Amino acid sequence: MKKPDRRDCLKHIKPYKPGKPVEEVERELGISGVIKLASNENPLGASPLAVEAMKKAINKMHDYPDGYCYYLREELSKNLGVQPEQLIFANGSDEILTLLALTYIEPGDEAVMANPSFSQYDFALRLAGGVPRQVDLTGDDFQYDLDAILAAINEKTRLVFLCSPNNPTGTIIRKQELSRFIDKLPAKVLLVLDQAYLEYVEDPDHPTGMDYIKQGLPVISLRTFSKIYGLAGLRIGYGIAPAEIIDDLSRVRQPFSVNAMAQAAAMAALHDQDHLERSRKMVEEGRIKFALGFNALGLKAVPDQANFCFVDTKADSKEVFQALMQRGVIVRTGDIFGFPTFIRVTYGTAEQNDRFLEALKEVLAELQ
C-alpha cells in the first residue's frame, strides 16, 4: 500500500495509552464490579450542581458553544482575582500544552522537563518539531533538581515544564525554591507550571503561581476541571498567564474546542465548595490508609500531595497489574515512566481502598 510521506517528528511520537476502562476489563475477563484506580479521577463523581447544570444545558446542544467561554471566564476571573483576558480555556489542559508548542516552538527548539513527569509535554513538543531535554528527579522521594534544570537551559530553550504536584510521583516544588528558580530563568523562556492537582495540596509552602503571573512574569499556570471537580469526561481545562501570552495562544486555538455542556458544568462546579471539601477529605483519609497498608506489607510510597501515590512494589509492575486486574482492580504500571517495579494508584473511596490493599496483599504473596 502506498502512503503519503509523514513528518519526521512522528518517528519520535508514541501514541498515548490511557488506563484501561472498567468496561473493557469487565468484558475481557467476564467479571463485574471492577474498580479503576489508574487515572487519577474523582471517584465521588461530579458535583450535583454540575450534573444539574448539564441536564439544563442538554436542550441547547444544537447550538455551537460560546467560543470565548464568556460566562465561565467572568466567573473564574473573579474567583482567581485576575482579569478575564488572563485566562484561556481548552479541551482539557492537554490541549493547552499543544497550543504552547505550536505558539513558541520552531523545529529544533528545545524544552526542559523533569523525568519522570507527564508524557504529554514530550508529545506536544515533538509534534511541533521540538527537542526535549529531560532532567531526572532526585532521591528516593523524587524531588526536583531546579539547579540542574537551569543548567539544562541553553540558547535553544523556549519552554520549561514543571509539574507540581508532579505526575506520577505526587511530589511538589516549594515557594522559595520556585521563586529563586524564576529569578534565574532567562527572559526568553516561558515557564509552564502544570498544576492539575493543585486543589489537593495540603502543604502551605506550595506556590499557586499567581504572584508571578500578576507581576507579568513569563509564567503560565495550567489547571483542570478533570481531577477534583470530577469532570474528566467533559474535557475542560484552563490556563492563567499574563494577557500577552494568552493572546499569543488564542491565535492558534480552535474556535469551539470547549463544548457547551462542559462550560455549564464547570461554572456550576465552581460554586460547590462542599463537593471540593468532601473530595479533599476522601484523599486525606486514603493517604493515611495506604500508608498504614503499605507499611504492613513492607512497602513505602513516595510522599505525595496529590490524589494518587507512587509506590515501589518490589515486583514486576506488569505482573502486579495483571494480577490485580484479575481481582477487578485497575492501577497504572510504573514501567511506562521508567520505573518497572512501581505502580501509580489513585486514592479511592474507603471501600475501594480496602479492596485494593487486600488485593495487593494477595498478589504480592503470590509473586514472592
Secondary structure, DSSP 8 states (H G I E B T S, - for coil): -------GGGGG---------HHHHHHHHT----EE-SS---TT-S-HHHHHHHHHHGGGTTS---TT-HHHHHHHHHHHTS-GGGEEEESSHHHHHHHHHHHH--TT-EEEEEES--THHHHHHHHTT-EEEEEE-BTTTTB--HHHHHHH--TTEEEEEEESS-TTT-----HHHHHHHHHHS-TT-EEEEE-TTGGG---TT---SHHHHHTT-SEEEEEESSSTT--GGG--EEEE--HHHHHHHHTTS-TT-S-HHHHHHHHHHTT-HHHHHHHHHHHHHHHHHHHHHHHHTT--B---SSSEEEEE-SS-HHHHHHHHHHTTEE-EESGGGT-TTEEEEE---HHHHHHHHHHHHHHHHHH-
